């Protein structure tokens, strides 16, 4: 029987049809009547309980009365039956988007057999027009609803998928352009960090953001093994996540979502100095990134407890720095009788976007930019490049206006 002699990393013999993945999750797969059923769990005993429940359901018929099942009830069963092999981060996103946008809606409480396309369109229009969600977010919700109803149709619970073409019937909003820091704002931010005794300790981390354009999870998961100071390259090969696993929010490591996310980034000379300074800070304070998460440890950037940063923690640090700078600048501007140069509050992703914008302003080879940024779709790179080029044209023309006489 398949899986009979398999063992886990602790040497335990696994039940039939159960294996253990590289991220140490246990996974059960079984093909019944042409359908593959998948269950996963981090705990082997919990997975065994799920298997018993699932096999009981399958033996007795998946549902005692399928005509009464609601969309919410089907979503829970669908996640267990068909989405057990999703990455933990994707699974967590599906769960959160359902809870936020579908679960408490009239659609979520409707019986599958009574759902019409108009009901789905009503939800999408409400999310878009009343809740103000971006078109991309509504589309994410649509992907989940469409996929769940598609499998419900395949299982004979409904005769057709009412989500077909539902997304095309809402008015799409143009995506808002993420605003990168201007050259001047970037200078003010870095100069303040460099000169402020309280916040100077964060300079290496923010220099890393602005010198590599890495994503948040790529930076927080970075270990010293990923940095080769002899070759002057940084290896991006895994991502740190903080999401829900078995009902609890925990740190866990995963591979990048796409192959393009796995890459090497050259180390700029100034960034190398900051990395050495970060190492010096660690030795001076005796605080290191000693947490061990899924086999990874010795994290480059970490909290005072040696754990990786969470996004909420980094957002709070940025807000404190910006507020401190703005208070100082307001006082100095008042004393100097001038207008203050204030910084906007921003997120870690804005720093990635800022790096990409500076890169686009100084590099014409879009494929090189795409490779360094780890963009899967070159359209993403081109959109940023086009915007950066437009800004550069405006800047050039303004500079030219002071140098030529045309009237």
N, C-alpha and C positions, 0 to 999 in steps of 0.2 A: 504493500500500500504506500502511496506517495507520502513522503515525509516521515515514514516509520522510524528510520534510524537517525533522523536529524537531531542535533543537540544545540543548545544555546551557548552563549559565551561563558556560562557558569558550569557547563558540562552536563546540564539536565537534558534528559531525553524528551523531545517535544512530541505532543500529540499528533495524530495523523492530520495531514493537510496544513500543519502549522510550521512556519519558518521564522527566522529572526533576521531583520534587516540590518544594514550597516549602522543606522542610527539607534540600534538596540530595541526598536519597536518589534513586537510580536505580531505576525500577520497570518490569518487563516483564510484560505481560498478553497472553494468547493464548487464544482460545476454540477448543476442539477437541471435536467431537462433543457439543456442548451443555454442556461443562464449561469454566469459566474457570480457567486456571492463572496463578499470580502468583509472581514472584520479585523480591526487592529486594536491594540492596547499596549501600553508600556509595561503593564503588569501581567505576567503569564496566568496567574490565578483568575484575575478579572476577565481575561480573554476566554478562559475555559467556561466561565459562567455565561458569557455572551454566546458562546458556541452552543451551549445546552439550550438556551432560550431560543436561539435562531433555528436550531434543528427541530425543536418542538413546534415552532411556528410553521416551518416548511412542511413537516410531517402532517400537520393538521390543516394545512391550507394557510397561506400567508395571512389572510384576514377572515374572520368569521362572517363579517358582513361588509364586503368591500364597497357597497354603494353608500355607506354611511360615513366613510373615512373622510376627514377634513384635509385641507391642504397642509395645515400645520402638522397633523398626525402623519401624513404621507411624507413630508419633508424629513421628519425624524427617522422614519423607517428607510427612506431613500438614502440618507447619509450613512446609515449602518450597512445597507445592502450593497450599494453601488459606489460609495465614495470612501470606503475604508482605506484605500491606498493613496489618498491625497496627502500631500505634504502637510505637516502640522500647521504651518503658517496659513496655507490655503484653506484648510479645514476650519481654522479659527476665524478666518475672514468670512467664509460662508455662514458660519454660525452667527457671527456678530451682525452681518448685513441682514440676515433673516430676522433676528431679534429686533433690530432697529427699525426696519422698514416694512416687514411683512407680517410678523407674528400677531401684532395687535390690530391689524387692519381687517376690515370686513372680508377681504379676499382670503386672508389666512384662516379665517374661521368657517369659510364656506366648504360644503361638501364637494369633492372632486367632480362628481357627476353633474353638478349644477353650475360649474364655472364656465362662463362664456368669455369670448375675447374682450367684450366691452368691459367686463369687471377688471380685467388685467390692465386695459388701457386707462381706466379710471384711477387705478393705483399709481401708474406711471405719471399721469398728468398731475396728480396730487403731490407726488414726490418732487416733481419738477417745478410746478408753479407755486404751490403753497409752502412746501418745505424748502424750496430753493436749491435742491440738489443739482450738482453738475450732471450734464448728460452722460459722462463716463460712469458716474456712480449709479445712475438709473440703469445704464446698460449692464453693469455688473449684477444688479438685482435681476434683470431680465434673463441673463445667462443662467442664473440659479433656478428661477421659476421655469424657464423653457426646458432646461435639462431634466428637472424633476418630473415635469408633466410628460416629457417625451418617454421616460422610462415607465411612467404610469400607463401610458398608451400601449407600450410594448408588452406590458404585463396584463393587458386586457381590462384595466380598471376604468379606463375611459376610451371612447371610440376614436377620438381625434384630439390633437393637441391645440387647445384654445390660445396658446401663447404665440402661435405662428403669426408673424407680421404685426404683432401687437406693439413692438417697440418702434416700428416705422411710422406708427400713427400718432406719435407725440411730437411736439415742436422741439427741435433740438437747439440747445444753447451753444453758442460758440465758447470753447474752453477758454477760461481766463489765463492770460499769459503770466507765468510765474515771474515775479519781479526780482531780478538779481540785484545785489548791492552795486551801486555805481563805483567807479574807480575811487572817487573821493570818499564815499562811505566806507569802502574797504580799508582805505588808508587810515581814516579816523578810528575805526574799530581796532585795527592792529596796533596803531600808535598808543591807544589808550591801554590795551593789554600789556604792551611792552613797558609802560611807565608806571603802572599801578601795582603796588606791592601786594595787595590782596588778591588780585585776579591774574597776576603774571603767571601763576602756576598753570593756568589753562592755555597759555600761548602755544605750546607745542601741539596740543590737540586741535586747536582751531587753525593753526598753520598747516596741519595735516589735511584738514577739510579743504582749505583754500589752495593747497599745493598738489592735491591729487584728484579732487572731485569725487571721492568715494561716497558711496551710500552710507547711511547711518549704520546699518547692520554690518557692513564691511569694516567700518572703522571700529565699532565696539567689539567685534570679534577678532580683531587683529592681534596676533601674538608676535613675540620677538623672533620666532622661527620663520615668520613670513617676511622678515626684513633682512635683506642681504646687503650690508653696508660695503662689502668688497665689490660686488657687481653693481651696486647702486640701483637695485630694483626692489619693488614691493610686490609680493605675490598675493593676489586676491583669489582665494579658492574656497572660501566658506563664509557664511553669514551668521551673525548672532541674532537670535530672535527672542522676544519676550512675549509669549502668548499662552493661551489656555491649553492645558493638557490634562485630560481627565478631571475637568472642572476647576483646576487650579492654574493660575498664571505663573509660569516658570521660565527661566532661561533655557534655551536649547539651540543647538547648532544645526544648520542645514547647508546643503550645497546651493550655489546661486541658481536662480530660476531658469536661466538659459546658459548655453555654452559660452555666449559672448560675455557673460559676467565673470568667467574665469579668465584672468589676464595678468600681465605684469605691467607695473607702472614705474617708469624711471623716477629716481629720487632727485629732486632739484637740490642744488648745493645749499640753499638756505634752509630747506626742509631737513636736510641731513644734520645741520647744526641743531635744529630744534629736536630731532629725535635723540641726539646725544644728550641734549639738555634734559629731556624727559627721563632718560636712563639715570642721569645724574640726580635728578629730583628723587627718584625711587631709592637710590642708594643713600642719599642724605637723610631722607625721612624714614627709611626702613619699611616703607609701604610699597608692596608690589602687587601685581595682578595675579594673586595666588589662587583665586577660585578655579576649580576644575569643573568644566561643563562639557559633557559628552566627550571626554578625553582631551579637551583643549584647556591649556592653562598658560600662565606667564603672559597675561594680556598687557598690551602696551599702554592703553588708556583705561583707567579704572577709578573707582571711587576710593575713599579713604578706608573702606572695608575690604578692598582688594577685589571687588566684584565689578563686572562690566556696567556701563551706564545704561539706564533705560531712557527712552525718548523723553518721557516726562521730566526726568532729572536734567537732561541736557537743555530742554526748553526752559526750565527754571533758571539754569545757570546763565543762559543767553539773556533772559529777561532781566536778571539782576545786573549783569554787566551793562546792558543798554541803559537801564534806569540810572545806574551810577554815573555813566558817562554823560547822559543827558542832564542830570542834576548839576554836575561839574561844569558842563558847557554853558548851561543857562546862567549860572552865576558869573562865569568869566565873560560871557557876552554882555551881561548887564553891567558889569564893571567897565568893560571896554566900549559901552554904548554902541553895540552892533547887534545884528541879527544872529541868533545861535544857529550852529550847524548841528542839527539833531539827527540821531540814528533811529531808523524804524525798528520795531520789534520784528524778529524773523525766526525762522525755524532752521534746523540743521540742513534740511533739503535746499534751502535758499543758498547755503554756502556751496553745495554741489553745483547748483545752477550758476552761481557766481563764477566758480572756476571754469565751467564750460563756456560761459560768456567771454571771460578774459581769453580763454584758449582760442575761441572763434575769432576774436578781434585781432589775434596775432598769428593765426595759422590758417592757410587756405586749403590744405589737404583735408577734406571732410572725412575720408576713410581713416586717417590717423586719429582724428578727434573721436570718431566712433569707437575705435579700438581702445583708446585710453579710457573713455567714459563707460565702456561696456554696454553700449546701446545695442539692443537686438535689432531694432528697426532703424535704418539710416534716416527715415523721415523725422524721427525724434531729433537727431543731430541736425538735420537740414533746417528744421523749424527754429532751433536756437541760433544756428549760423545765420539764417536770413535776418532774424531780429537783431542780432549783434551787428551784422553788416549795415543794416538800416541806421542803427544808432551811430555807427562809425561814419556813415555818409553825412548825417546831420552835423556831427561834430566837425568833420572836415570842411563842410560848406560854411559853417559859422566862423571857423578859423580863416577861411578864404575871404569872407566878406570884409574882414578888417585889413586885407592886404591888396585888394583890387578896387579900383574906382569904376563904377559902371553908370553913374549919373551925376 
